[in-house]
Amino acid sequence: MSAGHVVLAAKGGGIGFAGRLFAWGSRFALAVFLARLLGVEQYGLYNIALTVATLASAFAVIGLDSAMIRYVAVFNARADAPQLRGSLQVGVGLPAIVGLLAGIVVVLLAGPVAEGLFHAPALAPLLRIVGLLVPAMVLNSLLSATLQGLQKIGFAVLAEQFAQPMVRFVILVIFALMGMNAGLAILASTLSTIAITGLLFYFLFRHLPLAQLRGPAQREPGTMLRYSLPVYFSNIVMTFSGNLQTLLLGTMSSIASAGIFAVANQIQLVGTIFHSAVVQASMPIFAELHDQGDRSRLAHLYQTTSKWTLSLNLPFFLMAILFPAALLEIFGREFRDGSSALVILAWAAIINAATGTSGALLDMTGHTGVKLVNSTLSVALAIALNLLLIPPLGLVGAAIAVVGSVAAVNGLRVVEVLWLVGIGPYNASFAKPLAAAVAASAAALGIAAVLASQSTLVRAGLGILGIMIVYSGVLLALGLSEEDRLVFARAGTRFRRLSGRGASRRKGPPPDAEPAIGSGPQQLP
């Protein structure tokens, strides 16, 4: 395996992880703020409106976000400027038009949907605001995918994971002084998303100036759509499946239960941050290695990134299953009813992490039709389970449905990568994080038993600290792999260079700065 590809994946994954961790921390704090300020009912309305925006934007993207990552990565590596320009014109322009139309449809149907489907007239004004949010979300998805394909992932992360939460925070603080409600919370998300659209355009034009974009373009909309349509339908299915619980809880249970489920889901999302970051960084490299026919490096990168996704998710999984009530109490005591749902959702997250980057590998090796079949089977199972389990079990039934659909689609992906590409995600190095997780869970349970007389929050806080210390300590004691040592060595070298530059106040780019490109498809906020 090329050291450069390992470092590149780790660098992109590290950037993505840092951005997602910051964004998750910011959004977690804002979720606590909003949940306590709005209460379960208003927080439920807020999340239902965001769910509608997520679904509408997923329809409008037409699957071209994945196509942009693949084709931009390939044509940029080939230095094929006309094909690159054509991909940008088709991949960004077409979804932008569809996104605008989707936003108009949401505005027109706001009243009927709010009153006829959810029996909540208060939802209608929120959905009208969502009409502005949808086209901005679509553009952000395509612009971020373009930067990712150019392997300028840091700029996409800076905009969406760092800048957007900070802009949203400022707007929410202003609105809080005016008297917060669900409508103002939705408006804050909308305004911050629109601001980031402008920032993403700035980053794109910085690396691909307008002068270069005006050259001759070779557009192949048919080729791009043939690739993207299976991805599109698959993403629609998966987006619908991922948001199905919020919609069905709002219609078959209560608006309040949708709010509680959203909080439980928000907590378990921390365990998926690194997984998403590694997938995001690996996708263009998978596409490049497959285009070059380098199966050996492709297999090694697949196994290495899959091990990383599991290793970084295990501590968060342990926190969620061992201390669910304490984590939910942060949002308010009325949210503790979601404890069982949180434990079940944590199992869904660890199953997703344990199957590695198989979904991304299928996409980037051109097997998008298989992805559509997987997603269709998954959502069919999710619908059946939700309809069967939500009426009698409520929140717990919705969580069980998530686990069932996640386990089905991810198990299929691993088998299909093995069958179609001829490589598997696992090797002997996976035993180390599993052993560390066993030791960390034993330590956390021991701490909780010793502190049985203390408050729930004290036991949870010290137990979580014990998980982090023991897990990382056991991993280090068992020894790092060659790839892990390479990544840490690279990080240490870069840190020393940055420290040296800071001490000497050296000006200009760092010695290992990347040349600018052009010089030679999301979760809601």
Protein Blocks (a to p, Z undefined) as FASTA:
>chain_A
ZZklmmmmmmmmmmmmmmmmmmmmmmmmmmmmmmmmnommlmmmmmmmmmmmmmmmmmmn
nommmmmmmmmmmmmmnopaklmmmmmmmmmmmmmmmmmmmmmmmmmmmmmmmmmmnopa
klmmmmmmmmmmmmmmmmmmmmmmmmmmnopmklmmmmmmmmmmmmmmmmmmmmmmnopa
fklmmmmmmmmmmmmmmmmmmmmmmmmcfklmmmccdddfklmmmmmmmmmmmmmmmmmm
mmmmmmmmmmmmcmklmmmmmmmmmmmmmmmmmmmmmmmmmmmmmmmmmmnopaklmmmm
mmmmmmmmmmmmmmmmmmmmmmmmmmmmmnopklmmmmmmmmmmmmmmmmmmmnojmlmm
mmmnopamlmmmmmmmmmmmmmmmmmmmmmmnommmmmmmmmmmmmmmmmmmmmmmmmmn
opafbdfklmmmmmmmmmmmmmmmmmmmmmmmpcfklmmmmmmmmmmmmmmmmmmmnopa
fklmmmmmmmmmmmmmmmmmmmnopgcjdfklccdehilopacZZ
